[in-house]
C-alpha cells in the first residue's frame, strides 16, 4: 500500500524499493511507464515458472 492505493505486481515491488533507502533509485526508475511495463512483464513471467522452481527446490 502506498498512500491510499493498494498495489500489486511490479508496482508493489517498486513501492517497496522506494521505501528502502539503498533501493530507492530503482523504485523511482520503475515509475517510468516503459520501465514499469517491462517489470510487470518480467514479474508475470516469473509467476508462470515459480511453481516449477518451488518443486525443484524442495
PDB file of N, CA, C, O and CB in Angstrom:
ATOM      1  N   UNK A   1       0.848  -1.164   0.000  1.00  0.00           N
ATOM      2  CA  UNK A   1       0.000   0.000   0.000  1.00  0.00           C
ATOM      3  C   UNK A   1       0.895   1.229   0.000  1.00  0.00           C
ATOM      4  O   UNK A   1       1.825   1.333   0.800  1.00  0.00           O
ATOM      5  CB  UNK A   1      -0.966  -0.003   1.214  1.00  0.00           C
ATOM      6  N   UNK A   2       0.612   2.138  -0.886  1.00  0.00           N
ATOM      7  CA  UNK A   2       1.361   3.388  -0.953  1.00  0.00           C
ATOM      8  C   UNK A   2       0.340   4.511  -0.918  1.00  0.00           C
ATOM      9  O   UNK A   2      -0.428   4.698  -1.862  1.00  0.00           O
ATOM     10  CB  UNK A   2       2.271   3.465  -2.244  1.00  0.00           C
ATOM     11  N   UNK A   3       0.339   5.252   0.173  1.00  0.00           N
ATOM     12  CA  UNK A   3      -0.704   6.260   0.335  1.00  0.00           C
ATOM     13  C   UNK A   3      -2.033   5.552   0.547  1.00  0.00           C
ATOM     14  O   UNK A   3      -2.166   4.733   1.457  1.00  0.00           O
ATOM     15  CB  UNK A   3      -0.770   7.212  -0.898  1.00  0.00           C
ATOM     16  N   UNK A   4      -2.995   5.859  -0.272  1.00  0.00           N
ATOM     17  CA  UNK A   4      -4.322   5.234  -0.195  1.00  0.00           C
ATOM     18  C   UNK A   4      -4.505   4.131  -1.230  1.00  0.00           C
ATOM     19  O   UNK A   4      -5.565   3.507  -1.286  1.00  0.00           O
ATOM     20  CB  UNK A   4      -5.403   6.285  -0.377  1.00  0.00           C
ATOM     21  N   UNK A   5      -3.498   3.885  -2.040  1.00  0.00           N
ATOM     22  CA  UNK A   5      -3.602   2.902  -3.112  1.00  0.00           C
ATOM     23  C   UNK A   5      -3.052   1.557  -2.673  1.00  0.00           C
ATOM     24  O   UNK A   5      -2.000   1.474  -2.038  1.00  0.00           O
ATOM     25  CB  UNK A   5      -2.866   3.389  -4.356  1.00  0.00           C
ATOM     26  N   UNK A   6      -3.774   0.517  -3.018  1.00  0.00           N
ATOM     27  CA  UNK A   6      -3.278  -0.844  -2.811  1.00  0.00           C
ATOM     28  C   UNK A   6      -2.615  -1.266  -4.110  1.00  0.00           C
ATOM     29  O   UNK A   6      -3.223  -1.198  -5.178  1.00  0.00           O
ATOM     30  CB  UNK A   6      -4.436  -1.845  -2.395  1.00  0.00           C
ATOM     31  N   UNK A   7      -1.380  -1.696  -4.014  1.00  0.00           N
ATOM     32  CA  UNK A   7      -0.595  -2.040  -5.199  1.00  0.00           C
ATOM     33  C   UNK A   7      -0.405  -3.541  -5.294  1.00  0.00           C
ATOM     34  O   UNK A   7      -0.459  -4.257  -4.293  1.00  0.00           O
ATOM     35  CB  UNK A   7       0.765  -1.335  -5.172  1.00  0.00           C
ATOM     36  N   UNK A   8      -0.180  -4.005  -6.513  1.00  0.00           N
ATOM     37  CA  UNK A   8       0.115  -5.420  -6.714  1.00  0.00           C
ATOM     38  C   UNK A   8       1.139  -5.541  -7.831  1.00  0.00           C
ATOM     39  O   UNK A   8       1.407  -4.588  -8.563  1.00  0.00           O
ATOM     40  CB  UNK A   8      -1.178  -6.229  -7.047  1.00  0.00           C
ATOM     41  N   UNK A   9       1.699  -6.730  -7.943  1.00  0.00           N
ATOM     42  CA  UNK A   9       2.654  -6.999  -9.013  1.00  0.00           C
ATOM     43  C   UNK A   9       3.909  -6.156  -8.906  1.00  0.00           C
ATOM     44  O   UNK A   9       4.394  -5.874  -7.811  1.00  0.00           O
ATOM     45  CB  UNK A   9       2.010  -6.766 -10.344  1.00  0.00           C
ATOM     46  N   UNK A  10       4.430  -5.758 -10.060  1.00  0.00           N
ATOM     47  CA  UNK A  10       5.669  -4.989 -10.113  1.00  0.00           C
ATOM     48  C   UNK A  10       5.524  -3.648  -9.409  1.00  0.00           C
ATOM     49  O   UNK A  10       6.493  -3.153  -8.833  1.00  0.00           O
ATOM     50  CB  UNK A  10       6.094  -4.772 -11.558  1.00  0.00           C
ATOM     51  N   UNK A  11       4.339  -3.050  -9.440  1.00  0.00           N
ATOM     52  CA  UNK A  11       4.117  -1.763  -8.769  1.00  0.00           C
ATOM     53  C   UNK A  11       4.325  -1.904  -7.256  1.00  0.00           C
ATOM     54  O   UNK A  11       4.831  -0.984  -6.614  1.00  0.00           O
ATOM     55  CB  UNK A  11       2.690  -1.233  -9.068  1.00  0.00           C
ATOM     56  N   UNK A  12       3.943  -3.028  -6.696  1.00  0.00           N
ATOM     57  CA  UNK A  12       4.144  -3.260  -5.263  1.00  0.00           C
ATOM     58  C   UNK A  12       5.629  -3.393  -4.940  1.00  0.00           C
ATOM     59  O   UNK A  12       6.093  -2.877  -3.924  1.00  0.00           O
ATOM     60  CB  UNK A  12       3.389  -4.523  -4.809  1.00  0.00           C
ATOM     61  N   UNK A  13       6.375  -4.084  -5.804  1.00  0.00           N
ATOM     62  CA  UNK A  13       7.816  -4.197  -5.588  1.00  0.00           C
ATOM     63  C   UNK A  13       8.476  -2.829  -5.702  1.00  0.00           C
ATOM     64  O   UNK A  13       9.361  -2.499  -4.913  1.00  0.00           O
ATOM     65  CB  UNK A  13       8.443  -5.180  -6.595  1.00  0.00           C
ATOM     66  N   UNK A  14       8.053  -2.035  -6.675  1.00  0.00           N
ATOM     67  CA  UNK A  14       8.621  -0.698  -6.843  1.00  0.00           C
ATOM     68  C   UNK A  14       8.354   0.160  -5.616  1.00  0.00           C
ATOM     69  O   UNK A  14       9.225   0.927  -5.206  1.00  0.00           O
ATOM     70  CB  UNK A  14       8.049  -0.023  -8.094  1.00  0.00           C
ATOM     71  N   UNK A  15       7.179   0.051  -5.026  1.00  0.00           N
ATOM     72  CA  UNK A  15       6.860   0.805  -3.810  1.00  0.00           C
ATOM     73  C   UNK A  15       7.747   0.347  -2.656  1.00  0.00           C
ATOM     74  O   UNK A  15       8.207   1.171  -1.866  1.00  0.00           O
ATOM     75  CB  UNK A  15       5.367   0.637  -3.439  1.00  0.00           C
ATOM     76  N   UNK A  16       7.991  -0.958  -2.553  1.00  0.00           N
ATOM     77  CA  UNK A  16       8.893  -1.459  -1.505  1.00  0.00           C
ATOM     78  C   UNK A  16      10.298  -0.911  -1.715  1.00  0.00           C
ATOM     79  O   UNK A  16      10.954  -0.490  -0.763  1.00  0.00           O
ATOM     80  CB  UNK A  16       8.918  -3.008  -1.493  1.00  0.00           C
ATOM     81  N   UNK A  17      10.759  -0.918  -2.962  1.00  0.00           N
ATOM     82  CA  UNK A  17      12.094  -0.402  -3.256  1.00  0.00           C
ATOM     83  C   UNK A  17      12.206   1.068  -2.881  1.00  0.00           C
ATOM     84  O   UNK A  17      13.238   1.499  -2.366  1.00  0.00           O
ATOM     85  CB  UNK A  17      12.428  -0.595  -4.736  1.00  0.00           C
ATOM     86  N   UNK A  18      11.148   1.849  -3.135  1.00  0.00           N
ATOM     87  CA  UNK A  18      11.189   3.274  -2.784  1.00  0.00           C
ATOM     88  C   UNK A  18      11.256   3.478  -1.276  1.00  0.00           C
ATOM     89  O   UNK A  18      11.731   4.518  -0.820  1.00  0.00           O
ATOM     90  CB  UNK A  18       9.965   3.995  -3.349  1.00  0.00           C
ATOM     91  N   UNK A  19      10.795   2.516  -0.499  1.00  0.00           N
ATOM     92  CA  UNK A  19      10.825   2.617   0.964  1.00  0.00           C
ATOM     93  C   UNK A  19      12.171   2.205   1.554  1.00  0.00           C
ATOM     94  O   UNK A  19      12.437   2.468   2.727  1.00  0.00           O
ATOM     95  CB  UNK A  19       9.728   1.760   1.563  1.00  0.00           C
ATOM     96  N   UNK A  20      13.015   1.567   0.761  1.00  0.00           N
ATOM     97  CA  UNK A  20      14.332   1.114   1.225  1.00  0.00           C
ATOM     98  C   UNK A  20      15.382   2.080   0.669  1.00  0.00           C
ATOM     99  O   UNK A  20      15.574   2.148  -0.545  1.00  0.00           O
ATOM    100  CB  UNK A  20      14.628  -0.377   0.770  1.00  0.00           C
ATOM    101  N   UNK A  21      16.059   2.824   1.539  1.00  0.00           N
ATOM    102  CA  UNK A  21      16.989   3.855   1.049  1.00  0.00           C
ATOM    103  C   UNK A  21      17.984   3.377  -0.016  1.00  0.00           C
ATOM    104  O   UNK A  21      18.210   4.083  -0.999  1.00  0.00           O
ATOM    105  CB  UNK A  21      17.756   4.406   2.203  1.00  0.00           C
ATOM    106  N   UNK A  22      18.572   2.212   0.159  1.00  0.00           N
ATOM    107  CA  UNK A  22      19.563   1.733  -0.806  1.00  0.00           C
ATOM    108  C   UNK A  22      18.950   1.372  -2.162  1.00  0.00           C
ATOM    109  O   UNK A  22      19.655   1.355  -3.171  1.00  0.00           O
ATOM    110  CB  UNK A  22      20.282   0.528  -0.242  1.00  0.00           C
ATOM    111  N   UNK A  23      17.656   1.087  -2.196  1.00  0.00           N
ATOM    112  CA  UNK A  23      16.991   0.691  -3.445  1.00  0.00           C
ATOM    113  C   UNK A  23      16.045   1.759  -3.982  1.00  0.00           C
ATOM    114  O   UNK A  23      15.367   1.546  -4.987  1.00  0.00           O
ATOM    115  CB  UNK A  23      16.223  -0.593  -3.232  1.00  0.00           C
ATOM    116  N   UNK A  24      15.999   2.908  -3.309  1.00  0.00           N
ATOM    117  CA  UNK A  24      15.067   3.959  -3.708  1.00  0.00           C
ATOM    118  C   UNK A  24      15.214   4.330  -5.177  1.00  0.00           C
ATOM    119  O   UNK A  24      14.215   4.540  -5.865  1.00  0.00           O
ATOM    120  CB  UNK A  24      15.271   5.188  -2.848  1.00  0.00           C
ATOM    121  N   UNK A  25      16.448   4.412  -5.663  1.00  0.00           N
ATOM    122  CA  UNK A  25      16.675   4.790  -7.054  1.00  0.00           C
ATOM    123  C   UNK A  25      15.985   3.826  -8.017  1.00  0.00           C
ATOM    124  O   UNK A  25      15.482   4.240  -9.062  1.00  0.00           O
ATOM    125  CB  UNK A  25      18.170   4.839  -7.348  1.00  0.00           C
ATOM    126  N   UNK A  26      15.963   2.544  -7.665  1.00  0.00           N
ATOM    127  CA  UNK A  26      15.320   1.541  -8.504  1.00  0.00           C
ATOM    128  C   UNK A  26      13.806   1.737  -8.511  1.00  0.00           C
ATOM    129  O   UNK A  26      13.163   1.606  -9.552  1.00  0.00           O
ATOM    130  CB  UNK A  26      15.673   0.127  -8.019  1.00  0.00           C
ATOM    131  N   UNK A  27      13.245   2.048  -7.358  1.00  0.00           N
ATOM    132  CA  UNK A  27      11.821   2.310  -7.263  1.00  0.00           C
ATOM    133  C   UNK A  27      11.407   3.551  -8.030  1.00  0.00           C
ATOM    134  O   UNK A  27      10.342   3.577  -8.648  1.00  0.00           O
ATOM    135  CB  UNK A  27      11.422   2.447  -5.827  1.00  0.00           C
ATOM    136  N   UNK A  28      12.245   4.586  -7.993  1.00  0.00           N
ATOM    137  CA  UNK A  28      11.955   5.808  -8.745  1.00  0.00           C
ATOM    138  C   UNK A  28      12.037   5.522 -10.238  1.00  0.00           C
ATOM    139  O   UNK A  28      11.196   5.989 -11.006  1.00  0.00           O
ATOM    140  CB  UNK A  28      12.933   6.946  -8.355  1.00  0.00           C
ATOM    141  N   UNK A  29      13.030   4.770 -10.648  1.00  0.00           N
ATOM    142  CA  UNK A  29      13.176   4.391 -12.051  1.00  0.00           C
ATOM    143  C   UNK A  29      11.958   3.606 -12.533  1.00  0.00           C
ATOM    144  O   UNK A  29      11.524   3.757 -13.676  1.00  0.00           O
ATOM    145  CB  UNK A  29      14.454   3.563 -12.251  1.00  0.00           C
ATOM    146  N   UNK A  30      11.414   2.772 -11.659  1.00  0.00           N
ATOM    147  CA  UNK A  30      10.267   1.933 -12.017  1.00  0.00           C
ATOM    148  C   UNK A  30       8.997   2.743 -12.245  1.00  0.00           C
ATOM    149  O   UNK A  30       8.020   2.204 -12.765  1.00  0.00           O
ATOM    150  CB  UNK A  30      10.022   0.907 -10.934  1.00  0.00           C
ATOM    151  N   UNK A  31       8.982   4.016 -11.871  1.00  0.00           N
ATOM    152  CA  UNK A  31       7.804   4.856 -12.099  1.00  0.00           C
ATOM    153  C   UNK A  31       7.647   5.250 -13.559  1.00  0.00           C
ATOM    154  O   UNK A  31       6.559   5.648 -13.976  1.00  0.00           O
ATOM    155  CB  UNK A  31       7.884   6.101 -11.246  1.00  0.00           C
ATOM    156  N   UNK A  32       8.722   5.144 -14.346  1.00  0.00           N
ATOM    157  CA  UNK A  32       8.625   5.462 -15.765  1.00  0.00           C
ATOM    158  C   UNK A  32       7.787   4.388 -16.446  1.00  0.00           C
ATOM    159  O   UNK A  32       7.983   3.197 -16.208  1.00  0.00           O
ATOM    160  CB  UNK A  32      10.038   5.569 -16.419  1.00  0.00           C
ATOM    161  N   UNK A  33       6.860   4.809 -17.289  1.00  0.00           N
ATOM    162  CA  UNK A  33       5.902   3.901 -17.916  1.00  0.00           C
ATOM    163  C   UNK A  33       6.530   2.698 -18.590  1.00  0.00           C
ATOM    164  O   UNK A  33       6.088   1.568 -18.383  1.00  0.00           O
ATOM    165  CB  UNK A  33       5.100   4.642 -18.911  1.00  0.00           C
ATOM    166  N   UNK A  34       7.558   2.927 -19.397  1.00  0.00           N
ATOM    167  CA  UNK A  34       8.204   1.835 -20.132  1.00  0.00           C
ATOM    168  C   UNK A  34       8.850   0.854 -19.160  1.00  0.00           C
ATOM    169  O   UNK A  34       8.718  -0.359 -19.319  1.00  0.00           O
ATOM    170  CB  UNK A  34       9.258   2.388 -21.117  1.00  0.00           C
ATOM    171  N   UNK A  35       9.544   1.374 -18.162  1.00  0.00           N
ATOM    172  CA  UNK A  35      10.217   0.519 -17.174  1.00  0.00           C
ATOM    173  C   UNK A  35       9.183  -0.267 -16.386  1.00  0.00           C
ATOM    174  O   UNK A  35       9.357  -1.461 -16.145  1.00  0.00           O
ATOM    175  CB  UNK A  35      11.099   1.362 -16.216  1.00  0.00           C
ATOM    176  N   UNK A  36       8.110   0.396 -15.986  1.00  0.00           N
ATOM    177  CA  UNK A  36       7.064  -0.275 -15.216  1.00  0.00           C
ATOM    178  C   UNK A  36       6.434  -1.412 -16.019  1.00  0.00           C
ATOM    179  O   UNK A  36       6.174  -2.488 -15.479  1.00  0.00           O
ATOM    180  CB  UNK A  36       5.986   0.730 -14.792  1.00  0.00           C
ATOM    181  N   UNK A  37       6.194  -1.176 -17.291  1.00  0.00           N
ATOM    182  CA  UNK A  37       5.613  -2.243 -18.136  1.00  0.00           C
ATOM    183  C   UNK A  37       6.582  -3.415 -18.290  1.00  0.00           C
ATOM    184  O   UNK A  37       6.163  -4.572 -18.254  1.00  0.00           O
ATOM    185  CB  UNK A  37       5.241  -1.686 -19.531  1.00  0.00           C
ATOM    186  N   UNK A  38       7.863  -3.128 -18.460  1.00  0.00           N
ATOM    187  CA  UNK A  38       8.859  -4.200 -18.571  1.00  0.00           C
ATOM    188  C   UNK A  38       8.950  -5.004 -17.275  1.00  0.00           C
ATOM    189  O   UNK A  38       9.032  -6.232 -17.305  1.00  0.00           O
ATOM    190  CB  UNK A  38      10.237  -3.617 -18.926  1.00  0.00           C
ATOM    191  N   UNK A  39       8.936  -4.309 -16.142  1.00  0.00           N
ATOM    192  CA  UNK A  39       8.985  -5.007 -14.863  1.00  0.00           C
ATOM    193  C   UNK A  39       7.736  -5.857 -14.651  1.00  0.00           C
ATOM    194  O   UNK A  39       7.819  -6.963 -14.116  1.00  0.00           O
ATOM    195  CB  UNK A  39       9.140  -4.006 -13.719  1.00  0.00           C
ATOM    196  N   UNK A  40       6.582  -5.346 -15.069  1.00  0.00           N
ATOM    197  CA  UNK A  40       5.344  -6.112 -14.917  1.00  0.00           C
ATOM    198  C   UNK A  40       5.382  -7.377 -15.769  1.00  0.00           C
ATOM    199  O   UNK A  40       4.956  -8.443 -15.323  1.00  0.00           O
ATOM    200  CB  UNK A  40       4.127  -5.252 -15.299  1.00  0.00           C
ATOM    201  N   UNK A  41       5.889  -7.261 -16.989  1.00  0.00           N
ATOM    202  CA  UNK A  41       6.015  -8.452 -17.853  1.00  0.00           C
ATOM    203  C   UNK A  41       6.967  -9.468 -17.250  1.00  0.00           C
ATOM    204  O   UNK A  41       6.697 -10.669 -17.266  1.00  0.00           O
ATOM    205  CB  UNK A  41       6.502  -8.056 -19.254  1.00  0.00           C
ATOM    206  N   UNK A  42       8.092  -8.979 -16.715  1.00  0.00           N
ATOM    207  CA  UNK A  42       9.057  -9.877 -16.082  1.00  0.00           C
ATOM    208  C   UNK A  42       8.434 -10.556 -14.868  1.00  0.00           C
ATOM    209  O   UNK A  42       8.643 -11.749 -14.644  1.00  0.00           O
ATOM    210  CB  UNK A  42      10.327  -9.107 -15.670  1.00  0.00           C
ATOM    211  N   UNK A  43       7.674  -9.803 -14.091  1.00  0.00           N
ATOM    212  CA  UNK A  43       7.027 -10.364 -12.903  1.00  0.00           C
ATOM    213  C   UNK A  43       6.014 -11.433 -13.298  1.00  0.00           C
ATOM    214  O   UNK A  43       5.974 -12.504 -12.692  1.00  0.00           O
ATOM    215  CB  UNK A  43       6.337  -9.255 -12.088  1.00  0.00           C
ATOM    216  N   UNK A  44       5.205 -11.153 -14.300  1.00  0.00           N
ATOM    217  CA  UNK A  44       4.217 -12.143 -14.756  1.00  0.00           C
ATOM    218  C   UNK A  44       4.909 -13.394 -15.309  1.00  0.00           C
ATOM    219  O   UNK A  44       4.436 -14.512 -15.106  1.00  0.00           O
ATOM    220  CB  UNK A  44       3.295 -11.528 -15.834  1.00  0.00           C
ATOM    221  N   UNK A  45       6.028 -13.197 -16.006  1.00  0.00           N
ATOM    222  CA  UNK A  45       6.795 -14.340 -16.499  1.00  0.00           C
ATOM    223  C   UNK A  45       7.338 -15.177 -15.357  1.00  0.00           C
ATOM    224  O   UNK A  45       7.312 -16.407 -15.411  1.00  0.00           O
ATOM    225  CB  UNK A  45       7.939 -13.871 -17.384  1.00  0.00           C
ATOM    226  N   UNK A  46       7.831 -14.507 -14.321  1.00  0.00           N
ATOM    227  CA  UNK A  46       8.325 -15.219 -13.151  1.00  0.00           C
ATOM    228  C   UNK A  46       7.203 -16.022 -12.495  1.00  0.00           C
ATOM    229  O   UNK A  46       7.416 -17.159 -12.075  1.00  0.00           O
ATOM    230  CB  UNK A  46       8.937 -14.235 -12.145  1.00  0.00           C
ATOM    231  N   UNK A  47       6.009 -15.433 -12.405  1.00  0.00           N
ATOM    232  CA  UNK A  47       4.891 -16.139 -11.774  1.00  0.00           C
ATOM    233  C   UNK A  47       4.539 -17.424 -12.514  1.00  0.00           C
ATOM    234  O   UNK A  47       4.074 -18.388 -11.905  1.00  0.00           O
ATOM    235  CB  UNK A  47       3.670 -15.234 -11.709  1.00  0.00           C
ATOM    236  N   UNK A  48       4.762 -17.437 -13.825  1.00  0.00           N
ATOM    237  CA  UNK A  48       4.438 -18.648 -14.585  1.00  0.00           C
ATOM    238  C   UNK A  48       5.431 -19.780 -14.325  1.00  0.00           C
ATOM    239  O   UNK A  48       5.073 -20.952 -14.439  1.00  0.00           O
ATOM    240  CB  UNK A  48       4.402 -18.331 -16.073  1.00  0.00           C
ATOM    241  N   UNK A  49       6.670 -19.444 -13.979  1.00  0.00           N
ATOM    242  CA  UNK A  49       7.667 -20.501 -13.718  1.00  0.00           C
ATOM    243  C   UNK A  49       7.865 -20.766 -12.223  1.00  0.00           C
ATOM    244  O   UNK A  49       8.517 -21.740 -11.846  1.00  0.00           O
ATOM    245  CB  UNK A  49       9.007 -20.120 -14.346  1.00  0.00           C
ATOM    246  N   UNK A  50       7.313 -19.915 -11.385  1.00  0.00           N
ATOM    247  CA  UNK A  50       7.501 -20.056  -9.943  1.00  0.00           C
ATOM    248  C   UNK A  50       7.101 -21.423  -9.381  1.00  0.00           C
ATOM    249  O   UNK A  50       7.854 -21.981  -8.583  1.00  0.00           O
ATOM    250  CB  UNK A  50       6.722 -19.000  -9.246  1.00  0.00           C
ATOM    251  N   UNK A  51       5.951 -21.986  -9.760  1.00  0.00           N
ATOM    252  CA  UNK A  51       5.606 -23.304  -9.209  1.00  0.00           C
ATOM    253  C   UNK A  51       6.655 -24.379  -9.541  1.00  0.00           C
ATOM    254  O   UNK A  51       6.967 -25.230  -8.709  1.00  0.00           O
ATOM    255  CB  UNK A  51       4.243 -23.742  -9.740  1.00  0.00           C
ATOM    256  N   UNK A  52       7.187 -24.325 -10.756  1.00  0.00           N
ATOM    257  CA  UNK A  52       8.225 -25.303 -11.132  1.00  0.00           C
ATOM    258  C   UNK A  52       9.499 -25.094 -10.328  1.00  0.00           C
ATOM    259  O   UNK A  52      10.141 -26.058  -9.910  1.00  0.00           O
ATOM    260  CB  UNK A  52       8.537 -25.207 -12.634  1.00  0.00           C
ATOM    261  N   UNK A  53       9.863 -23.843 -10.115  1.00  0.00           N
ATOM    262  CA  UNK A  53      11.053 -23.554  -9.299  1.00  0.00           C
ATOM    263  C   UNK A  53      10.876 -24.052  -7.870  1.00  0.00           C
ATOM    264  O   UNK A  53      11.804 -24.599  -7.274  1.00  0.00           O
ATOM    265  CB  UNK A  53      11.349 -22.046  -9.293  1.00  0.00           C
ATOM    266  N   UNK A  54       9.677 -23.860  -7.325  1.00  0.00           N
ATOM    267  CA  UNK A  54       9.422 -24.338  -5.969  1.00  0.00           C
ATOM    268  C   UNK A  54       9.528 -25.851  -5.882  1.00  0.00           C
ATOM    269  O   UNK A  54      10.074 -26.381  -4.914  1.00  0.00           O
ATOM    270  CB  UNK A  54       8.049 -23.888  -5.499  1.00  0.00           C
ATOM    271  N   UNK A  55       9.009 -26.551  -6.888  1.00  0.00           N
ATOM    272  CA  UNK A  55       9.122 -28.025  -6.884  1.00  0.00           C
ATOM    273  C   UNK A  55      10.571 -28.461  -6.995  1.00  0.00           C
ATOM    274  O   UNK A  55      10.982 -29.419  -6.340  1.00  0.00           O
ATOM    275  CB  UNK A  55       8.306 -28.636  -8.038  1.00  0.00           C
ATOM    276  N   UNK A  56      11.347 -27.771  -7.816  1.00  0.00           N
ATOM    277  CA  UNK A  56      12.760 -28.126  -7.974  1.00  0.00           C
ATOM    278  C   UNK A  56      13.560 -27.894  -6.704  1.00  0.00           C
ATOM    279  O   UNK A  56      14.500 -28.635  -6.420  1.00  0.00           O
ATOM    280  CB  UNK A  56      13.372 -27.334  -9.109  1.00  0.00           C
ATOM    281  N   UNK A  57      13.202 -26.885  -5.946  1.00  0.00           N
ATOM    282  CA  UNK A  57      13.984 -26.522  -4.765  1.00  0.00           C
ATOM    283  C   UNK A  57      13.528 -27.240  -3.499  1.00  0.00           C
ATOM    284  O   UNK A  57      14.107 -27.025  -2.435  1.00  0.00           O
ATOM    285  CB  UNK A  57      13.912 -25.038  -4.547  1.00  0.00           C
ATOM    286  N   UNK A  58      12.515 -28.080  -3.588  1.00  0.00           N
ATOM    287  CA  UNK A  58      12.071 -28.819  -2.406  1.00  0.00           C
ATOM    288  C   UNK A  58      13.006 -29.947  -2.093  1.00  0.00           C
ATOM    289  O   UNK A  58      12.789 -30.679  -1.128  1.00  0.00           O
ATOM    290  CB  UNK A  58      10.672 -29.353  -2.599  1.00  0.00           C
TER     291      UNK A  58
END
